Amino acid sequence: MSSDRPTPSSTAVSERMSRARRRDTEPEMMIRKEAHRRGLRYRVEAAIPGMPRRRADMIFAGAKVAVFVDGCFWHSCPEHTSIPRANREWWVAKLEKNQLRDRATDVHLEGLGWTVLRFWEHEDPLVAVDAVERAVRGH
């Protein structure tokens, strides 16, 4: 199967997909703002050590904690996953590739002694930041 993008099923779909944010999504911003409010300082969209072209949504370098806020569609959330009917085979392969890349990133970081925290976009940001704070502050 080719990794080239398929022909969009409609102009409306093409426009909607082109507007999808890659960073600074609402769930990401809510988690970042709450973490900052609690006095946690982090880098945004920071490069993953030893993995060119891979980035974490938030990095706490001193504590070696990487945080990812995964979108339900792009990362195949078990509760909300959906696969478009148009170009279905391409989408199945694309979303599986995303999941494999996520797992490879987790394994790489954990191998370097990092804590990896992943949250779904629909999760409560306060609960997410509770977990981040415990990992970063060690309590």
Sequence and secondary structure as in RCSB ss.txt:
>XXXX:A:sequence
MSSDRPTPSSTAVSERMSRARRRDTEPEMMIRKEAHRRGLRYRVEAAIPGMPRRRADMIFAGAKVAVFVDGCFWH
SCPEHTSIPRANREWWVAKLEKNQLRDRATDVHLEGLGWTVLRFWEHEDPLVAVDAVERAVRGH
>XXXX:A:secstr
   S    S HHHHHHHHH  SSS HHHHHHHHHHHHTT   EEEEEETTEEEEEEEEEETTTTEEEEEE TTTT
T TTT    STTHHHHHHHHHHHHHHHHHHHHHHHHTT EEEEEETTS HHHHHHHHHHHHHT 
